């Protein structure tokens, strides 16, 4: 069993700490799968700037293979955040990174490489939607993070992505349970094998097209709380790794008992993530501009 993160990477810049951390949804899931004992790799585009070198080195240091990723001339994207009441709050996102401008396109060799993994994970921030049909046809299970933004929940977008996804993750902390279940039902109706929603302190919900199961969150010890960065990614990794160890495949639908155990493992992984700085630590001081202020790039709403 092995896991490939295919898509986004970024620098998470915490302005209140004046610290840069490596991150990105697909990077995080690969790192967390590795920490849970599986072989893992990341496939994407790194910028050749100083931040890109820092990011690539940090990911490799976690035991995640990066040899098939490419390095291109250009800047690394930066997400700007701060911590408020223990929660990480996004302040802005610089969309000008080389990964967004020139996303990695799977040729025959890279498709075969991706197909050698049990599970490939991607996201709405990865510009991989057009490649999902080819990737799914190559054989691996596919998980996909739909984040929490309405633009990724339109009928057209769901119809484009869901038929090629075995596990859809949706952030639903802004929805009540009834609305969450309705959304998960819609996602599976449009083709996803499983739909998983994380709801922050309100726990998690999974729907497999027939049954719906819920699980409470595990409240973090306030004294040990660092920030909530990566908690959703950690939940997904814990959930997916648990199912893989239970024999999950396209031919083997997880039993309700396996889904219950996976929800518990996801909650455990998210609980432990709360005590980690940013996604997986490895921070370094933020570089400063000419006036001594943090250089954040052109920040817009993410």
MARLOTI-964090 format. One record per residue: z, y, x of N, C-alpha, C in turn; residue in three letters. Coordinates in steps of 0.001 Angstrom, whole numbers. Each point is the difference from the previous one (the first is absolute). Example, Ala and Ser with C-alpha at 12.3 -4.5 7.8 and 13.67 -1.06 7.14 Angstrom:
      nc3      nc2      nc1     cac3     cac2     cac1      cc3      cc2      cc1  res
     7800    -5690    13190        0     1190     -890        0     1200      900  ala
     -720     1050     -350       60     1190      820      730     1090     -770  ser
This chain:
      nc3      nc2      nc1     cac3     cac2     cac1      cc3      cc2      cc1  res
        0    -1189      842        0     1189     -842        0     1237      876  unk
     -855      941     -332      -47     1255      743     -487     1117     -924  unk
      309     1237      390     -264     1168     -838     -736     1050      815  unk
    -1024      592     -629     -777     1071      620      145     1271     -824  unk
      430     1086      648      -61     1313     -622    -1342      622      310  unk
     -780      326    -1029    -1366      488      182     -123     1383     -644  unk
       -4     1035      841     -183     1323     -575      769     1104      686  unk
      901      643     -745      546     1286      421     1056     -104     1089  unk
       46     1052      790     1114      257      922      230     1503        1  unk
     1200      421      340      303     1421       24     1240      234      855  unk
      223     1241      331     1263      433      595      859      588    -1116  unk
     1221     -499     -139      955      559     -952      863     1010      749  unk
     -224     1265     -296      684     1086      720     1158      510     -864  unk
     1222     -325      415     1194      462     -704      399     1363      576  unk
     -232     1055     -782      236     1345      533     1487      288      161  unk
      853     -645     -826     1431      247      127      579     -675     1246  unk
     -675    -1001      514      436     -679     1219     -804      436     1220  unk
    -1090      762     -254     -931      364     1072     -445    -1241      765  unk
     -317    -1052     -774     -327    -1294      586    -1259     -571     -645  unk
     -882     -556      814    -1194     -707     -459      244    -1497       61  unk
     -436     -698    -1057      144    -1453      -59    -1356     -628     -311  unk
     -259    -1218      506    -1208     -725     -391      143     -513    -1420  unk
    -1115      -45     -741       70     -501    -1369    -1377     -195     -606  unk
      -29        4    -1319    -1197     -321     -772      230    -1283     -767  unk
     -425      -21    -1244      280    -1145     -870     -422    -1324      610  unk
    -1220      -73      508     -506    -1279      523      659     -376     1319  unk
      296      992      823      766     -248     1215     1374     -555     -347  unk
      675      654     -954     1370     -408     -351       58    -1436     -493  unk
     -911     -370     -891       32    -1356     -562     -208    -1032     1102  unk
     -893      282      950     -206     -927     1115     1265     -124      847  unk
      648     1126      294     1226      -27      806     1102     -769     -726  unk
      152      239    -1297     1062     -670     -752     -258    -1500     -116  unk
    -1253     -394     -173     -320    -1430      -42      341     -654     1333  unk
     -271      717     1091      343     -536     1328     1508     -149      134  unk
      748      974     -467     1458      -77       88      568    -1107     -873  unk
     -753     -397    -1023      426    -1107     -857     -443    -1349      542  unk
     -611      -12     1175     -293    -1258      678    -1426     -471      -34  unk
     -907      765     -608    -1402     -397      -38     -780      676     1119  unk
    -1094     -620      412     -927      674      894     -671     1124     -781  unk
     -242     1130      650     -553     1149     -710     -897      797      932  unk
     -961      702     -612     -914      856      751     -324     1219     -854  unk
     -496     1025      670     -463     1210     -682    -1443      244      392  unk
     -825      335     -996    -1414      266      218     -328     1362     -605  unk
     -421      920      837     -308     1336     -483     -558      860     1114  unk
       75     1317     -212     -534      970      951     1138      861      523  unk
      150       33     1314      953      900      646     -742     1189      595  unk
      589     1181     -118     -548     1139      703      266     -108     1484  unk
     -804      727      797      185      -50     1455      886     1138      499  unk
      643      728     -928      912     1051      408     1343     -582      415  unk
      906      861      434     1303     -463      465      767     -723    -1106  unk
      -90      488    -1233      697     -656    -1104     -576    -1392     -266  unk
    -1307     -145      151     -624    -1307     -198      440    -1010     1037  unk
      101      452     1258      480     -888     1065     1438     -417     -285  unk
      838      963     -385     1388     -282     -344       90    -1009    -1136  unk
     -796      191    -1042       31     -877    -1171     -454    -1412      349  unk
    -1102     -118      688     -523    -1328      361      981     -757      888  unk
      602      703      959      969     -634      902     1224     -475     -766  unk
      475      810     -947     1188     -357     -771     -241    -1218     -879  unk
    -1173      -87     -619     -317    -1150     -849      -76    -1269      840  unk
     -679       72     1134     -117    -1173      866     1368     -450      501  unk
      906      956      241     1331     -342      496      819     -773    -1021  unk
     -419       35    -1271      687     -767    -1046     -489    -1447      -84  unk
     -897     -376      894     -549    -1354      -30    -1154     -152     -964  unk
     -565     1110     -439    -1147        3     -914    -1275      176      817  unk
     -928     -922     -133    -1239       49      772     -876     1162     -469  unk
     -543      753      935     -857     1139     -330    -1337      -64      723  unk
     -279    -1121      656    -1160      -78      892    -1338      171     -714  unk
      -55     -317    -1298    -1270      128     -719     -168     1368     -654  unk
     1025      832       70     -140     1371     -478     -880      787      974  unk
     -509     1143     -473     -852      824      850      667     1345      247  unk
     -343      612     1104      459     1338      336    -1218      921      -29  unk
      112     1080     -786    -1111      943     -112      469     1406      365  unk
     -933      787      452      329     1370      358      376      781    -1252  unk
     1170      589       31      445      779    -1141     1506      -34     -146  unk
      467      740     -987     1436      190     -199      598    -1114     -844  unk
     1296     -198      161      787     -921     -820      602      781    -1163  unk
      -30     -578    -1195      557      689    -1168     1515      108      121  unk
      555     1036     -630     1436      261       48      525      222    -1411  unk
     1011     -769     -396      731      225    -1236     1270      775      350  unk
      256     1089     -705     1165      831      276     1059     -243    -1060  unk
     1241     -285      444     1068     -386     -920     1320      622      421  unk
      968     -106     -919     1395      186      368      843     -912     -874  unk
     1268     -123      359      918     -856     -751      882      879     -871  unk
       76     -354    -1282      822      739     -944      837     -993     -800  unk
     1313       45      178      875     -932     -702     -281    -1449      342  unk
     -438     -254     1227     -321    -1362      421    -1420     -421     -302  unk
     -690      724     -874    -1370     -359     -370     -975      761      883  unk
    -1096     -658      366    -1024      700      752     -881      743     -996  unk
     -284     1256      288     -779      850     -886    -1228      486      762  unk
    -1192     -288     -545    -1236      436      640     -206     1491     -227  unk
     -276      713     1075     -278     1429      -58    -1491      276       66  unk
     -731     -871      649    -1436      212      117     -658    -1107      786  unk
    -1323       27       15     -765    -1028      709    -1247      644      562  unk
     -253     -219     1265    -1203      508      642    -1094    -1053     -151  unk
    -1014      263     -840    -1016    -1021     -278    -1141      -32     1002  unk
      131      727     1106    -1140      130      900      -91    -1037     1090  unk
      794    -1056      -64        5    -1001     1055    -1297     -777       85  unk
     -245     -577     1183    -1230     -740      233      -91    -1227     -890  unk
     1132     -592     -381      -14    -1169     -874     -651      316    -1340  unk
      254     1198     -539     -566      396    -1290    -1477      362      160  unk
     -329      685     1094    -1383      420      227     -916    -1165      321  unk
      504     -955      785     -832    -1121      449      768    -1309     -164  unk
      218     -432    -1241      764    -1245     -200     -743    -1199      580  unk
      768    -1010      334     -575    -1209      586     -754     -791    -1061  unk
    -1239     -357      311     -828     -809     -898      -82    -1414      576  unk
      244     -978     -855        1    -1387      452    -1426     -501      201  unk
     -321     -334     1242    -1248     -706      252      279    -1495      -95  unk
     -965     -825      354      169    -1450     -146     1161     -506      857  unk
      107      520     1227     1054     -477      895     1379      411     -503  unk
      141     1239     -445     1297      454     -496      352     -656    -1333  unk
     -992     -284     -812      262     -727    -1251      543    -1388      302  unk
     -608     -677      974      490    -1326      386     1410       89      561  unk
      273     1047      764     1349      192      537      999      198    -1144  unk
     -311      873     -948      900      236    -1131      208    -1273     -810  unk
    -1056     -798     -132       86    -1235     -779      878    -1044      656  unk
      357      193     1270      872     -963      678     1470      208     -371  unk
      301     1036     -788     1368      280     -414      268     -547    -1397  unk
     1232     -372     -231      388     -505    -1315       -9     1110    -1028  unk
      489     1188      400       95     1149     -900     -475     1237      736  unk
     -853      773     -663     -446     1290      519      520     1080     -942  unk
      650     1000      577      563     1079     -822     -728     1302      270  unk
     -317      734    -1084     -616     1314      133      595      938    -1053  unk
     -575     1208      -99      630     1012     -846     -999     1069     -419  unk
      441      855     -921     -847     1087     -488     -287     1034     1083  unk
      787       37     1066     -182      976     1069     -886     -518     1126  unk
     -640    -1143     -211     -690     -683     1089    -1519       60      -61  unk
     -558      523    -1102    -1450       83     -159     -667    -1369      150  unk
      639    -1035     -544     -524    -1367      124     -522     -557    -1324  unk
       21      794    -1065     -342     -535    -1323    -1360     -682      -25  unk
     -999      595      635    -1350     -565      -44     -103    -1322      756  unk
      968     -275      873      -50    -1215      804      796    -1157     -602  unk
      755      276    -1055      831    -1042     -592     -800    -1187     -544  unk
    -1141      208     -674     -742    -1175     -490     -398     -964     1125  unk
     -499      556     1099     -401     -847     1121     1209     -692      610  unk
     1081      729      122     1212     -560      583      566    -1112     -876  unk
       53      232    -1302      516    -1025     -914     -869    -1252       29  unk
    -1311      196       78     -901    -1149       35      169     -813     1275  unk
      509      623     1060      195     -702     1275     1189     -948      -40  unk
      899      182     -984     1035    -1007     -178     1456      390       16  unk
      435     1040      766     1440      254       57      530      584    -1298  unk
     1288     -210     -234      663      731    -1069       -7     1483      350  unk
      -70      841    -1024      -23     1441      223     1114      657     -812  unk
      815      792      682      955      865     -691     -447     1439      190  unk
      349      849     -964     -512     1375        7     1037      916     -618  unk
      319     1072      715      983      979     -469     -716     1129     -728  unk
      307      147    -1309     -609     1040     -828      812     1291      -10  unk
     1088       56      743      837     1182      102      483      435    -1392  unk
      188     1316     -212      553      478    -1267     -836     1108     -636  unk
    -1192      250      539     -793     1133     -461     -968     -406    -1108  unk
     -125      878     -978     -804     -296    -1188    -1466     -251      327  unk
     -512      633     1056    -1416     -175      316     -336    -1440      378  unk
     1014     -779      384     -226    -1396      356      380     -944    -1141  unk
      132      543    -1200      351     -817    -1163     -956      208    -1161  unk
    -1121      638      271    -1007      192    -1033     -693    -1337     -273  unk
     -562     -184    -1193     -730    -1249     -277    -1098     -290     1017  unk
     -732     1031      400    -1092     -219      959      529     -510     1335  unk
     1093      598      493      540     -423     1292      568    -1413      -97  unk
      744     -284    -1061      566    -1345     -158    -1104    -1047     -110  unk
    -1069      316     -723    -1106     -959     -125     -708     -217     1331  unk
       32     1011      848     -645     -123     1304      797     -880      946  unk
     1327       42     -108      854     -638      998      641    -1292     -492  unk
      518       -5    -1214      833    -1116     -470     -665    -1377       64  unk
    -1292     -134     -309     -590    -1344       37       38     -673     1362  unk
      248      775     1060      -20     -544     1360     1391      -91      617  unk
     1038      213     -818     1368       93      507      849    -1124     -580  unk
      731     -682      873      899    -1078     -436     1407      510     -288  unk
      383     1100      638     1309      599     -222     -142     1508       58  unk
      260      651    -1130      -57     1452      -82     1416      549       15  unk
      243      998      849     1297      674       39     -168     1406     -552  unk
      895      377     -929      -31     1334     -580     1398      606       58  unk
       97     1240      435     1271      717       10      194      631    -1377  unk
     1096     -353     -655      185      399    -1400     1378      600     -261  unk
      586      649      983     1340      560     -191        2     1128    -1024  unk
    -1176      559     -295      -99     1082     -981     -259     -515    -1420  unk
     -110    -1319     -170     -276     -588    -1312     1206     -782     -494  unk
      173      -54    -1339     1037     -878     -536     -506    -1436       10  unk
      857     -938     -370     -376    -1405      131    -1163     -370     -918  unk
       -7      536    -1213    -1080     -333     -937    -1347      476      536  unk
      -40     1219      519    -1252      525      548     -415     -761     1253  unk
      976     -427      792     -296     -786     1196     -632    -1330     -363  unk
      586     -696     -968     -545    -1296     -416    -1398      176     -581  unk
     -218     1058     -752    -1326      247     -566    -1030      204     1107  unk
      383      730     1042     -914      226     1123     -291    -1298      739  unk
     1012     -796      260     -205    -1272      696     -887     -932     -819  unk
      203       -3    -1293     -833     -826     -873    -1459      435       74  unk
     -219     1316       45    -1365      519      105     -638     -390     1328  unk
      785       48     1066     -526     -339     1326     -415    -1474       60  unk
      809     -890     -545     -389    -1424        6    -1147     -256     -974  unk
      -32      724    -1107    -1111     -165     -950    -1324      378      640  unk
       35      923      920    -1219      446      675     -310     -809     1255  unk
      776    -1066      264     -417     -948     1015      981     -350     1093  unk
     1073      769      190      949     -317     1063      767    -1274     -333  unk
      281     -802     1008      721    -1246     -236     1454      232     -361  unk
      677      857      766     1392      381     -235       91     1513      101  unk
      901      586     -788      253     1437       78     1495      208      159  unk
      368      702     1063     1401      232      353      272     1498      -31  unk
     1084      395     -673      399     1402      -45     1367      160      628  unk
      117      968      912     1312      392      506      405     1270     -734  unk
     1293       58     -394      479     1114     -830     1228      661      597  unk
      100        4     1317     1127      650      651     1312     -653     -389  unk
      956      814     -414     1320     -504     -359      -21     -835    -1275  unk
    -1117       34     -741     -104     -784    -1231     -569    -1394      220  unk
     -166     -401     1252     -394    -1373      294    -1499     -193       73  unk
     -444    -1217     -284    -1412     -353      122     -414     -898    -1157  unk
    -1308       -8     -269     -572     -783    -1093    -1262     -680      521  unk
     -212    -1261     -365    -1239     -685      344     -583     -620    -1252  unk
    -1329       34     -102     -710     -580    -1144    -1151     -840      540  unk
     -140    -1214     -514    -1050     -900      498    -1103     -249    -1021  unk
      -86      861    -1003    -1000     -177    -1045      523     -748    -1198  unk
     1155     -663      166      609     -741    -1110     1460      380     -191  unk
      741       19     1092     1437      248      -74      365     1235      812  unk
     1092      635     -388      530     1163      704     1423     -293      447  unk
      283      246     1270     1337     -213      544      488     1302      617  unk
     1301      222      -65      598     1198      582     1109     -389      960  unk
      329      919      882     1103     -212      945      651     1338      279  unk
     1326       40       88      678     1255      316     -170      352     1466  unk
      201     1270      320       -9      409     1392     1328     -358      655  unk
        9      -58     1318     1236     -157      759      343     1371      569  unk
     1040      632     -518      340     1358      412      434       36     1454  unk
     -589      905      756      342      129     1409     1376      631      160  unk
      699     -410     1036     1279      600      346     -248     1439      451  unk
      564     1002     -690     -255     1392      390      318      272     1461  unk
      991     -686      531      360      212     1392    -1039     -521      976  unk
     -810     -960     -456    -1018     -584      875    -1398      541     -294  unk
     -127      820    -1057    -1303      477     -430     -584      972     1017  unk
    -1229     -285      451     -713      913      881     -998      810     -816  unk
     -967     -688     -594     -952      616     -918     -727    -1122     -728  unk
     -781      340    -1009     -674    -1017     -813    -1449     -237      431  unk
     -370      524     1153    -1368     -184      475     -288    -1487      203  unk
    -1106     -476     -552     -413    -1386      194      653    -1002     -916  unk
      870      431     -916      699     -979     -838     -962     -755     -918  unk
     -976      712     -570     -984     -688     -842     -847     -976      790  unk
     -400      397     1211     -772     -890      865      821    -1225      396  unk
     1298      227      273      879    -1117      355      169     -946    -1179  unk
      125      562    -1211      116     -857    -1186    -1246     -870     -139  unk
    -1168      610      136    -1243     -760     -108      -54    -1106     1040  unk
      334      326     1250      -53    -1009     1063      956    -1140     -289  unk
     1245      319     -389      959    -1052     -310     -458     -867    -1155  unk
     -548      637    -1029     -500     -714    -1173    -1161     -911      384  unk
     -990      532      703    -1199     -773      338      305    -1141      959  unk
      837      269     1023      338    -1056      958      737    -1131     -702  unk
      884      335     -921      701    -1036     -758     -984     -871     -773  unk
     -969      631     -664     -988     -777     -758     -868     -859      913  unk
     -383      542     1156     -810     -782      935      749    -1242      455  unk
     1288      136      239      801    -1151      427      200    -1003    -1126  unk
     -238      437    -1237       84     -910    -1157    -1340     -670     -292  unk
    -1030      335      808    -1297     -634     -199     -977      775     -844  unk
      233     1284     -195     -890      845     -808    -1409       17      576  unk
     -969     -206     -870    -1402      112      350     -765      319    -1277  unk
    -1300      211      122     -788      266    -1209      -35    -1210     -918  unk
      176    -1180      579      -18    -1227     -810     1379     -380     -508  unk
     1034      633      564     1374     -347     -370      718     1241     -505  unk
      113      115    -1303      681     1142     -607     1508     -151      200  unk
      687     1052      427     1450     -118      201      723     -311    -1306  unk
      937     -928       55      830     -316    -1159      987     1135     -246  unk
      520      125    -1220      994     1056     -267     1178      -35      962  unk
      449    -1200      366     1125     -104      935     -368      578     1374  unk
    -1243     -220      415     -450      548     1280      -88     1526      -68  unk
     -436      528    -1129      -55     1447     -170     1400      606       16  unk
      949     -677     -611     1383      484       19      542       37     1420  unk
     -262    -1049      762      467      -21     1393     -700     1091      811  unk
    -1280      215     -273     -736     1027      729      532     1394     -321  unk
      346      242    -1257      603     1289     -356     1310      218      757  unk
      790    -1058      105     1263      108      729     -248      294     1473  unk
     -976     -688      597     -293      232     1413     -555     1402      232  unk
     -812      482     -950     -497     1359      106     1122     1016      -58  unk
      952     -216     -927     1143      909     -121      849      -13     1267  unk
      179    -1179      595      758     -100     1241     -686      784     1125  unk
    -1312     -143       98     -746      686     1053       81     1515     -184  unk
     -118      472    -1246       99     1437     -263     1403      515      304  unk
     1011     -797     -333     1388      370      272      217      220     1498  unk
     -458     -930      807      187      125     1442     -836     1151      574  unk
    -1140      283     -621     -852     1075      488      679     1360     -112  unk
      890      148     -966      660     1296     -212      830      453     1192  unk
      371     -919      861      820      362     1167     -850      245     1241  unk
    -1320      -22     -147     -923      197     1122     -549     1424      -50  unk
      -71      677     1136     -611     1318       35    -1498     -104     -206  unk
     -491      742     -992    -1410        4     -362     -464    -1431     -281  unk
    -1245     -340      339     -521    -1319     -360      572    -1105      865  unk
      -19      186     1327      585    -1021      885      505      614     1297  unk
      573     1195     -131      560      650     1172    -1072      433      979  unk
      305     -105     1291     -949      329     1078     -391     1479       -2  unk
      911      883     -453     -314     1412      -53        7      663     1368  unk
     -671     1142       68       22      831     1201      -13     1460     -453  unk
      463      931      822       40     1415     -403    -1379      516     -393  unk
      -30      811    -1049    -1246      594     -452     -516     1005     1028  unk
    -1288      -83      353     -550     1023      897       67     1368     -674  unk
      131     1042      771       77     1343     -565    -1236      793      353  unk
     -330      933     -898    -1140      878      218      345     1116      957  unk
     -932      949      194      206     1081      962     1240      843     -288  unk
      358      119    -1306     1149      833     -350     1290     -805      -52  unk
      -90    -1272      358     1191     -833       -7      288     -643    -1336  unk
     -869      157     -989      196     -604    -1317     -715    -1339      -39  unk
      478     -948     -822     -695    -1276     -103    -1445      180     -421  unk
     -897     -697      655    -1422       61     -344     -287    -1036    -1061  unk
     -259      451    -1233     -116     -927    -1132    -1414     -180     -481  unk
     -958      789      517    -1358     -135     -497     -141      649    -1365  unk
    -1104     -257     -664     -273      566    -1321      611     -910    -1053  unk
     1094      413     -594      741     -853     -911     -417      260    -1431  unk
     -258    -1058     -732     -299       90    -1418      799    -1076     -714  unk
      -18       35    -1318      727    -1016     -764     -618    -1353      242  unk
      845     -992      236     -502    -1351      244     -122     -742    -1306  unk
